[in-house]
Amino acid sequence: MKAFIFAGALLGAVSAAEAATVEIEARQVGGDVVLTGTGSVDLAGLSLAFPSADYTAAPSQSTENFFIGAGAFADVYSIADPGFVPMNDTGFVFTSVSGDIFALQGSIAGALNPFVMAPEGYVSGETLSFTWTVAGTTLAALDLNYGTLGAFGNNTVTLSRAVSDVPLPPALGLLALAAGALGGLARRGRRGRSAA
């Protein structure tokens, strides 16, 4: 009996130590870039710096952060510098955001200390899901840094580039139409021969 209790306690300790990850994927969708994110944050050991902060301002981004104002209130937690640099030398503004509010801020000289932002009242391990859009640009123009964007506490934030769907050549539709027409002509020719 003691062995079962010990094994259960050990399994509980192992699952509690599992890392939390937020994965963000960047994809070209027509003339826009869409970033979708999902995952969770482990708040254990993080210090709540600003509870119920009002982040209803316009969404934005800079080279040191993904800072999203999704028309919501958020809890802001101080973190050790995650070494977060999502971009090379380009800046942009998200033209639309939806889903859960989430932000990661690296060190900026003379500005805010590093932080992570989650929805107001967020509980460790709850699923976060969000979509951010940058209209009228390309992935190449944004010059994003793919891979691990930052690590803090028991958390990792990653950014990956989606593999694009391979578009069908425009002539493929014409080829299918021609094959159908030839098949129809062949069938008509066989009917004509059998009637004679």
Secondary structure, DSSP 8 states (H G I E B T S, - for coil): -HHHHHHHHHHHHHHHT--EEEEEEEEEETTEEEEEEEE----TT-EEEEEEEEE-S--EEETTEEE---SEEEEEEE--------BSS-----SEEEES--EEE---TTS---EEEEETT--TT--EEEEEEETT--HHHHTB--EEEEEETTEEEEEEE--------THHHHHHHHHHHHHHHHHHHHHHHHH-
